[in-house]
Amino acid sequence: MSKQNINKKSFLNHPIFEEIKSLALELNTEAYVIGGFVRDQLLNRSQKKDIDIVVHGNGIEFARKLSVKLGIKKISIYKTYGTAMFNYGDTELEFVGARKESYSIDSRNPKVEAGSIEDDQKRRDFTINALAISLNQNNYGDLIDPFNGLEHLTDQIIRTPLNPNITFSDDPLRMMRAIRFATQLDFKIDEQSYNAITLNKNRIKIITAERIHTELNKIIMSDVPSKGFKLLFDSGLLEIIFPELHNLAGIDTKNSISHKDNFTHTLQVLDNIAKLSDDIWLRWAAILHDIAKPRTKRFVEGSGWTFHSHNFIGAKMVPDIFSRLKLPLNEKMKFVQKMVDLHMRPIALVEDIVTDSAIRRLLVDAGDDIDALMTLCEADITSKNEKKVALYIENFKNVRKKIIEVEERDSLRNFQPPISGEEIMSFFGIPASKTVGDIKNAIKEAILEGEIPNDYDAAHKLMIKIGSEIGLSPAISNK
């Protein structure tokens, strides 16, 4: 086992470490900080607000005694996992006893028994996450690095501490974690570990959808998420966990006419969005915006490849995908649906003459999400022709300018007609009927076409005019 002393002053600058050292000495036990905190400190990444502490013996009891010493009243105990957690200031601390694990073939939940710090490091997923720092009096600040994790950090390598086939078979989620860390840190997965992922890919089927979407979300929120999705695709995992996205890959050719690879295009759009927005649901919209292209692909003689209605059909696919991945089936899902459904509309405006009427309709349909929609559509420009991209971007600026002008003049965002159906019924003394809907829709269309302004008086006059034309008279009380 290698040990290397690090800069204790800068590394162990959190006051909790001295408190842990003091209690470990008092209890005649050993304590170490381990995992992500150590890794990120060595990488000079932003300070993690959660710290994992492993102790010899009972981690729960150690946490209880430390919380009493610190005057902390709220502590969470998880007896099943042998862990305890509490907050110290803005830092979340988790304590666990050093342990060793063994697995059965049909579960990622291990059989656990007490062990040493060495045993605990062996059970970690990757060498860079097995790094530990001693919090003990006799070697305070020493780096405990039995698997050359520090070297792998320097070489930017993701590698398992033990045989990767056993590591990934025991806990298949670690395959996705390997890809996630490679994406977040911009590291490479070493060849032996990567080959083990491809060999054990079908083991991912025992992992719950919640665990899978958690790792997917972390990949999606990385700086260059395409790296993770390419690794998922090449390893064979994507076809299992997200077949709709996998099915976007490939190019068909007919009569010497080919369409672009929609998987590659989707990843380019996702990377573009990642540069523009940290909104995870807008990034999901980028992933799903062309998801229905395989279902709608047709070759038309004289026209080439078409994907008619892929936006509409794609929007209908969103709930099923979200449901299967156990993503939220609420307003976040509806936002993604809306983005998928509307993503062709601004592009059509860019390619055509921008009329006030078209802008009004877009504002009505997009509502408060118009800015997100425009961002998605700009990210959707992925041509290799730089002049074409520049022209589209310039045209999008013109559309944005037009949106602002129309919005300031007509106040159409989240538009509702000034005249309600109830008022139409009351004014003419008629019951709910198709006629009421027709009048209300005619008023809406007149506003969107710019025939009347978006105000009550103009809408009221038009209501009376339309009613008169179809033989309706105001009720006596309205005369």
CORGIZI-V31247 format. One record per residue. SS is DSSP state (h for helix, s for strand, l for the rest). PSI is psi in whole degrees, -180 to 180 (none if undefined). NEAR is the number of other C-alpha atoms within 10 Angstrom. Layout:
BEGIN
ss={SS/SS}
psi={PSI/PSI}
near={NEAR/NEAR}
END
This chain:
BEGIN
ss={l/s/s/s/s/l/l/h/h/h/h/l/l/l/h/h/h/h/h/h/h/h/h/h/h/h/h/l/l/l/s/s/s/s/l/h/h/h/h/h/h/h/l/l/l/l/l/l/l/s/s/s/s/s/s/l/l/l/h/h/h/h/h/h/h/h/h/h/h/h/l/l/l/l/l/s/s/s/l/l/l/l/s/s/s/s/s/s/l/l/s/s/s/s/s/s/s/l/s/s/s/s/l/l/l/l/l/l/l/l/s/s/s/s/l/l/h/h/h/h/h/h/l/l/l/l/h/h/h/l/l/s/s/s/l/l/h/h/h/l/l/s/s/s/s/l/l/l/h/h/h/h/h/h/h/l/s/s/l/l/l/l/l/h/h/h/h/h/h/h/l/l/h/h/h/h/h/h/h/h/h/h/h/h/h/l/l/s/s/l/h/h/h/h/h/h/h/h/h/h/h/h/h/h/h/h/l/l/h/h/h/h/h/h/h/h/h/h/h/h/l/l/l/l/l/h/h/h/h/h/h/h/h/h/h/l/h/h/h/h/h/l/h/h/h/h/l/l/l/l/l/l/s/s/l/l/s/s/l/l/l/h/h/h/h/h/h/h/h/h/h/h/h/h/h/h/l/l/l/h/h/h/h/h/h/h/h/h/l/l/l/l/h/h/h/h/l/s/s/s/l/l/l/s/s/s/l/l/l/h/h/h/h/h/h/h/h/h/h/h/h/h/h/h/l/l/l/l/l/l/h/h/h/h/h/h/h/h/h/h/h/h/l/l/h/h/h/h/h/h/h/l/l/l/l/h/h/h/h/h/h/h/h/h/h/h/h/h/h/h/h/h/h/h/h/h/h/h/h/l/l/l/l/l/l/h/h/h/h/h/h/h/h/h/h/h/h/h/h/h/h/h/h/h/h/h/h/h/h/h/l/l/l/l/l/l/l/l/l/l/h/h/h/h/h/h/h/h/l/l/l/l/l/h/h/h/h/h/h/h/h/h/h/h/h/h/h/h/l/l/l/l/l/l/l/h/h/h/h/h/h/h/h/h/h/h/h/h/h/l/l/l/l/l/l/h/h/h/l}
psi={128/146/137/128/136/179/97/-36/-43/-31/-48/50/-6/133/-21/-27/-38/-36/-41/-42/-44/-44/-40/-40/-44/-38/0/47/-175/146/146/146/135/159/-140/-36/-45/-48/-49/-31/-43/-28/-2/34/168/143/126/143/7/138/130/129/128/136/153/129/-145/109/-34/-45/-39/-44/-41/-46/-36/-39/-38/-45/-35/-5/27/125/-29/118/137/128/131/87/-35/-38/-4/31/159/147/145/161/135/101/-129/15/134/124/134/133/139/148/144/137/164/155/153/149/155/164/-26/14/149/3/116/160/128/140/159/145/-169/176/-35/-44/-42/-38/-33/-31/-6/157/-44/154/-35/-15/-1/-2/137/152/129/136/29/152/-43/-22/37/125/-5/140/123/109/77/-13/23/36/-36/-40/-39/-32/-44/-41/-4/57/138/119/145/150/-38/-168/119/-29/-39/-44/-47/-31/-40/-48/91/-21/-25/-23/-44/-34/-37/-45/-39/-46/-39/-36/-50/-42/-8/46/171/145/127/156/-44/-42/-41/-44/-35/-32/-47/-34/-35/13/-37/-16/-18/-17/-18/-4/139/154/-34/-44/-39/-45/-25/-44/-39/-44/-37/-36/-45/-35/7/170/-40/79/-22/-31/-45/-41/-31/-41/-41/-41/-52/-32/-16/-5/-37/-39/-29/-45/-21/67/-32/-40/-41/-38/-10/-21/148/154/126/145/134/134/39/16/126/154/164/161/111/-20/-48/-43/-45/-42/-35/-41/-43/-45/-39/-44/-39/-27/-18/-25/144/10/110/-32/-28/-34/-38/-38/-38/-41/-37/-1/-31/21/-24/5/-39/-33/-24/2/128/148/123/123/130/-18/-30/-152/135/157/50/136/18/-28/-44/-47/-37/-41/-37/-24/-22/-49/-39/-40/-45/-40/-46/-38/2/37/161/131/57/-148/-24/-43/-40/-35/-46/-43/-47/-43/-43/-43/-39/-2/-17/-20/-51/-33/-39/-36/-40/-36/-8/-180/129/107/154/-38/-45/-39/-43/-45/-39/-42/-41/-45/-37/-31/-137/-9/11/-40/-41/-41/-43/-37/-45/-43/-35/-38/-21/-3/107/22/146/-13/103/-35/-39/-43/-46/-40/-43/-44/-42/-41/-36/-37/-40/-40/-44/-43/-43/-38/-46/-44/-48/-41/-43/-34/-42/-11/61/-5/132/42/137/136/143/-22/124/163/-37/-40/-38/-46/-44/-43/-42/-7/41/155/172/132/175/-33/-42/-45/-39/-42/-46/-41/-37/-39/-44/-47/-38/-38/-46/-31/-4/15/-31/155/163/71/164/-47/-46/-41/-37/-43/-42/-37/-45/-41/-47/-43/-43/-40/-25/12/18/144/151/146/157/-41/-18/-6/none}
near={8/10/14/11/13/14/10/12/9/9/14/19/11/11/9/17/20/16/14/22/20/16/19/21/15/9/11/10/15/21/30/28/24/24/23/19/24/24/21/17/15/16/13/9/11/9/12/14/12/16/19/18/25/27/26/21/18/18/21/24/17/23/25/21/14/19/18/12/11/12/10/14/10/12/15/14/18/11/9/6/13/17/20/21/23/20/17/15/8/8/14/14/18/21/26/25/26/26/23/20/16/12/16/12/11/11/14/20/14/14/10/14/11/15/16/17/21/16/14/21/26/21/17/20/24/27/26/29/23/27/26/29/27/22/25/22/14/9/12/18/23/20/21/24/21/18/21/17/25/22/13/18/19/11/11/18/22/28/25/28/21/16/12/22/19/14/24/25/25/21/22/23/23/22/26/24/19/25/28/26/21/20/26/18/18/18/18/18/21/14/12/13/22/21/15/19/29/16/15/20/23/15/21/22/14/14/15/12/15/13/13/19/18/15/19/21/17/17/24/28/19/20/17/21/25/22/21/25/23/18/20/25/19/13/20/18/24/19/16/15/21/16/13/19/21/22/17/20/16/13/11/13/12/12/8/7/11/13/15/13/13/20/22/16/19/24/20/21/24/27/22/23/28/23/11/14/15/14/13/16/18/23/25/22/29/28/23/24/31/25/27/26/21/17/16/16/16/13/17/10/9/6/8/15/19/14/15/14/16/22/26/18/18/21/25/15/17/22/19/11/16/16/13/13/19/16/17/12/13/10/9/15/21/16/19/23/23/21/28/31/21/21/23/18/17/23/19/12/18/18/11/9/9/17/12/16/17/18/25/23/19/20/24/18/17/20/15/12/15/20/14/17/24/22/17/26/23/22/21/22/18/16/11/8/8/10/10/13/15/13/12/17/17/13/17/21/15/15/20/16/12/17/21/15/14/17/15/11/11/17/17/22/20/12/18/11/19/18/19/13/20/12/14/23/17/15/20/19/16/16/13/13/10/9/16/20/14/13/21/21/14/17/25/20/16/16/23/25/17/14/12/17/16/22/14/12/13/16/22/16/13/17/20/17/12/17/19/12/10/10/7/15/16/17/13/9/9/10/7}
END
